[in-house]
Amino acid sequence: MSHSNRLELVHNQGWDERILVCRNGELVDTFIVVTDNHVVLIDTVINPTTAAKMVEFAQPYLTGGRSLLVVNTHADYDHAWGNQLFVGAAARHAAPIIATRLCAERFAGPKDVETLAEFQAKEPAIFDEVKLTAPTLLFDQTLTIQGGDLSLELFATPGHTADHLSIYIPEIRTLLAADAAELPYPFARTVDGLPAMRASLAKLAALEADYVLYCHAPVTIGRQLLNDNLAYFDALEAHCRQWLAQSPAAPAADDVALIAQLGCLYDAITPQGSAWAHVAPYYRVQGHAAQIRMMLEHLQKK
Ligand SMILES: [Zn+2]
């Protein structure tokens, strides 16, 4: 996938007007929440250029004593690689970056440094300027940003990544789920992340929010996606359990063969409808098979 520095505002399709949705091509949606006390940028996109465009969209609202705050939903590149704009001596728009403690720890480890080097080698025009910059205001489980008219309740939703957080705004019953749910399904990064991710999905679904926005799903898909994601993993688990109970041979190495072996086709365990039908082929075969392999490993570990 090649990346772009484009960032556009998505026209409002029914959510509260104080939330702006920013879109970086096909890659990711990020959010700006305007409250009486603060303008809160939720994520900083892929590099300083795209982060600066978020600030541009926020600028008209930075009046009347409102201060700028930044949140990282997690440390993945499409959510936190514009951080340098806000922290450090060279920061163009100094602001605290709020995230989980685990998110900050990722910036100290070698993994994301390696990822950055890989991305810079492939697409220098997009990633050369990125300097990994850790968030500065850290919490473990929950933190509330008191905006006056709106309160942003940040809470840990580990699974997709261990450092992931979501945001609920009770006054408008709106949930910013970030990457805790995705169309057609979210990915846990580790086997142990899989049960954590399903627990986080259940927690988000239980909020029964009126409006739910995601970083990688259509803006109009609503809270049903949370239940659809849960149902996908429930069905996947049922197929895997049934197959394991028959004490079979090793799972097939080939993705198509594995899916056939378990009788667990993508179409059979996802909802009908065009949003689900028109996903990239990856999600029907390689991605789906990867989920099956992870589920099998998880069940065998237990
Ligand atoms: Zn993402």
Residues whose N, C-alpha, C, O or C-beta is under 5 A from the ligand:
A	BS01	ZN	D78 D179
